[in-house]
Amino acid sequence: MNILIMGAGKIGSAIAYALHEKQLTIDYWDIVPGKVKDQRPLEEVVPHADVVFLCTPSWSIREATSMIKPLLKPKAVIVSPSKGLEQKTGLRTDEIFKESLPEQPCALLLGSMLADEILNGGFGIGALACANKAATDTLVELFKDSLIRMHP
């Protein structure tokens, strides 16, 4: 399985670390130049991604979705751990997903996931909100036996 983590901050790093013992290909991408060593262009990493984690602030979710939309596999699962509302519209992330990626399976990953604790080998609890059963099953299996305990 190919994973793309957009946003190379703490939560993106923690998600990757939680999955590090699995047989996965994990690519990182960040809008800040130089933040990801040897970063490849989105045009190279998005088309191969089975799951894309948008680990960006809530106010940049729409921008991130517009960047990846034309490059996505039809069944690639988009996941956001972002909290908060879009500044301009006051919309939640799930509402932005419905507008910007209506055909894509999307999920919210919320809960007690403190990046520092996970990066130090501790556990986190993820509450998964997803209307697509196949995407939910994919994510539950992805996090099975990882540092993030998933509750769909």
Contacts in CASP RR format, 6 or more apart in sequence:
PFRMAT RR
TARGET T0000
AUTHOR 0000-0000-0000
METHOD contacts of the structure
MODEL  1
MNILIMGAGKIGSAIAYALHEKQLTIDYWDIVPGKVKDQRPLEEVVPHAD
VVFLCTPSWSIREATSMIKPLLKPKAVIVSPSKGLEQKTGLRTDEIFKES
LPEQPCALLLGSMLADEILNGGFGIGALACANKAATDTLVELFKDSLIRM
HP
1 22 0 8 1.000
1 23 0 8 1.000
1 24 0 8 1.000
1 25 0 8 1.000
1 50 0 8 1.000
1 51 0 8 1.000
1 142 0 8 1.000
2 24 0 8 1.000
2 25 0 8 1.000
2 27 0 8 1.000
2 48 0 8 1.000
2 49 0 8 1.000
2 50 0 8 1.000
2 51 0 8 1.000
3 16 0 8 1.000
3 19 0 8 1.000
3 24 0 8 1.000
3 25 0 8 1.000
3 26 0 8 1.000
3 27 0 8 1.000
3 49 0 8 1.000
3 50 0 8 1.000
3 51 0 8 1.000
3 52 0 8 1.000
3 53 0 8 1.000
4 26 0 8 1.000
4 27 0 8 1.000
4 28 0 8 1.000
4 29 0 8 1.000
4 45 0 8 1.000
4 46 0 8 1.000
4 48 0 8 1.000
4 49 0 8 1.000
4 51 0 8 1.000
4 52 0 8 1.000
4 53 0 8 1.000
5 12 0 8 1.000
5 15 0 8 1.000
5 16 0 8 1.000
5 26 0 8 1.000
5 27 0 8 1.000
5 28 0 8 1.000
5 29 0 8 1.000
5 52 0 8 1.000
5 53 0 8 1.000
5 55 0 8 1.000
6 29 0 8 1.000
6 30 0 8 1.000
6 52 0 8 1.000
6 53 0 8 1.000
6 54 0 8 1.000
6 55 0 8 1.000
6 56 0 8 1.000
6 64 0 8 1.000
6 68 0 8 1.000
7 28 0 8 1.000
7 29 0 8 1.000
7 30 0 8 1.000
7 31 0 8 1.000
7 54 0 8 1.000
7 55 0 8 1.000
7 56 0 8 1.000
8 28 0 8 1.000
8 29 0 8 1.000
8 30 0 8 1.000
8 32 0 8 1.000
8 35 0 8 1.000
8 36 0 8 1.000
8 55 0 8 1.000
9 30 0 8 1.000
9 35 0 8 1.000
9 55 0 8 1.000
9 115 0 8 1.000
10 115 0 8 1.000
10 116 0 8 1.000
10 119 0 8 1.000
11 55 0 8 1.000
11 81 0 8 1.000
11 113 0 8 1.000
11 115 0 8 1.000
12 28 0 8 1.000
12 53 0 8 1.000
12 55 0 8 1.000
12 81 0 8 1.000
12 115 0 8 1.000
13 115 0 8 1.000
13 119 0 8 1.000
14 113 0 8 1.000
14 115 0 8 1.000
14 116 0 8 1.000
14 118 0 8 1.000
14 119 0 8 1.000
15 53 0 8 1.000
15 55 0 8 1.000
15 81 0 8 1.000
15 118 0 8 1.000
15 148 0 8 1.000
16 26 0 8 1.000
16 28 0 8 1.000
17 118 0 8 1.000
17 119 0 8 1.000
17 121 0 8 1.000
17 147 0 8 1.000
18 118 0 8 1.000
18 124 0 8 1.000
18 143 0 8 1.000
18 146 0 8 1.000
18 147 0 8 1.000
18 148 0 8 1.000
19 26 0 8 1.000
19 142 0 8 1.000
19 143 0 8 1.000
19 146 0 8 1.000
21 146 0 8 1.000
22 142 0 8 1.000
22 146 0 8 1.000
25 48 0 8 1.000
27 40 0 8 1.000
27 45 0 8 1.000
27 48 0 8 1.000
27 49 0 8 1.000
28 36 0 8 1.000
28 39 0 8 1.000
29 36 0 8 1.000
29 39 0 8 1.000
29 40 0 8 1.000
29 42 0 8 1.000
29 45 0 8 1.000
30 36 0 8 1.000
30 39 0 8 1.000
31 56 0 8 1.000
31 60 0 8 1.000
42 67 0 8 1.000
42 68 0 8 1.000
42 71 0 8 1.000
43 71 0 8 1.000
46 52 0 8 1.000
46 68 0 8 1.000
46 71 0 8 1.000
46 72 0 8 1.000
47 71 0 8 1.000
47 72 0 8 1.000
47 73 0 8 1.000
48 73 0 8 1.000
49 72 0 8 1.000
49 73 0 8 1.000
49 76 0 8 1.000
50 73 0 8 1.000
50 75 0 8 1.000
50 76 0 8 1.000
50 77 0 8 1.000
50 138 0 8 1.000
51 76 0 8 1.000
51 77 0 8 1.000
51 78 0 8 1.000
51 79 0 8 1.000
51 138 0 8 1.000
51 139 0 8 1.000
51 142 0 8 1.000
52 68 0 8 1.000
52 72 0 8 1.000
52 76 0 8 1.000
52 77 0 8 1.000
52 78 0 8 1.000
52 79 0 8 1.000
53 79 0 8 1.000
53 80 0 8 1.000
53 81 0 8 1.000
53 109 0 8 1.000
54 61 0 8 1.000
54 64 0 8 1.000
54 65 0 8 1.000
54 78 0 8 1.000
54 79 0 8 1.000
54 80 0 8 1.000
54 82 0 8 1.000
55 80 0 8 1.000
55 81 0 8 1.000
55 82 0 8 1.000
56 64 0 8 1.000
56 80 0 8 1.000
56 82 0 8 1.000
57 82 0 8 1.000
58 82 0 8 1.000
58 83 0 8 1.000
58 84 0 8 1.000
58 85 0 8 1.000
58 86 0 8 1.000
58 93 0 8 1.000
59 86 0 8 1.000
59 87 0 8 1.000
59 88 0 8 1.000
61 80 0 8 1.000
61 82 0 8 1.000
61 86 0 8 1.000
61 93 0 8 1.000
61 96 0 8 1.000
61 97 0 8 1.000
62 86 0 8 1.000
62 96 0 8 1.000
62 99 0 8 1.000
62 100 0 8 1.000
65 78 0 8 1.000
65 96 0 8 1.000
65 97 0 8 1.000
65 100 0 8 1.000
65 101 0 8 1.000
66 100 0 8 1.000
68 78 0 8 1.000
69 100 0 8 1.000
69 101 0 8 1.000
69 104 0 8 1.000
72 78 0 8 1.000
72 101 0 8 1.000
72 104 0 8 1.000
74 103 0 8 1.000
74 104 0 8 1.000
75 105 0 8 1.000
75 134 0 8 1.000
76 104 0 8 1.000
76 105 0 8 1.000
77 104 0 8 1.000
77 105 0 8 1.000
77 106 0 8 1.000
77 107 0 8 1.000
77 132 0 8 1.000
77 135 0 8 1.000
77 138 0 8 1.000
77 139 0 8 1.000
78 97 0 8 1.000
78 101 0 8 1.000
78 104 0 8 1.000
78 105 0 8 1.000
78 106 0 8 1.000
78 107 0 8 1.000
79 106 0 8 1.000
79 107 0 8 1.000
79 108 0 8 1.000
79 109 0 8 1.000
79 139 0 8 1.000
80 93 0 8 1.000
80 97 0 8 1.000
80 106 0 8 1.000
80 107 0 8 1.000
80 108 0 8 1.000
80 109 0 8 1.000
81 108 0 8 1.000
81 109 0 8 1.000
81 110 0 8 1.000
81 113 0 8 1.000
82 93 0 8 1.000
83 110 0 8 1.000
84 92 0 8 1.000
84 93 0 8 1.000
85 91 0 8 1.000
85 92 0 8 1.000
86 92 0 8 1.000
86 93 0 8 1.000
86 96 0 8 1.000
91 99 0 8 1.000
93 108 0 8 1.000
94 106 0 8 1.000
94 108 0 8 1.000
94 129 0 8 1.000
97 104 0 8 1.000
97 106 0 8 1.000
105 130 0 8 1.000
105 132 0 8 1.000
105 134 0 8 1.000
105 135 0 8 1.000
106 130 0 8 1.000
106 132 0 8 1.000
106 135 0 8 1.000
107 128 0 8 1.000
107 129 0 8 1.000
107 130 0 8 1.000
107 132 0 8 1.000
107 135 0 8 1.000
107 136 0 8 1.000
107 139 0 8 1.000
108 128 0 8 1.000
108 129 0 8 1.000
108 130 0 8 1.000
109 126 0 8 1.000
109 127 0 8 1.000
109 128 0 8 1.000
109 139 0 8 1.000
110 126 0 8 1.000
110 127 0 8 1.000
110 128 0 8 1.000
110 129 0 8 1.000
111 124 0 8 1.000
111 125 0 8 1.000
111 126 0 8 1.000
111 127 0 8 1.000
112 124 0 8 1.000
112 125 0 8 1.000
112 126 0 8 1.000
113 124 0 8 1.000
113 125 0 8 1.000
113 126 0 8 1.000
113 148 0 8 1.000
114 124 0 8 1.000
117 123 0 8 1.000
117 124 0 8 1.000
118 124 0 8 1.000
118 147 0 8 1.000
118 148 0 8 1.000
121 147 0 8 1.000
122 147 0 8 1.000
123 147 0 8 1.000
123 148 0 8 1.000
123 149 0 8 1.000
124 147 0 8 1.000
124 148 0 8 1.000
124 149 0 8 1.000
125 148 0 8 1.000
125 149 0 8 1.000
125 151 0 8 1.000
126 143 0 8 1.000
126 148 0 8 1.000
126 149 0 8 1.000
126 150 0 8 1.000
126 151 0 8 1.000
127 151 0 8 1.000
128 136 0 8 1.000
128 139 0 8 1.000
128 140 0 8 1.000
128 150 0 8 1.000
128 151 0 8 1.000
128 152 0 8 1.000
130 136 0 8 1.000
130 139 0 8 1.000
130 152 0 8 1.000
136 152 0 8 1.000
139 150 0 8 1.000
139 152 0 8 1.000
140 150 0 8 1.000
140 152 0 8 1.000
143 149 0 8 1.000
143 150 0 8 1.000
144 150 0 8 1.000
END
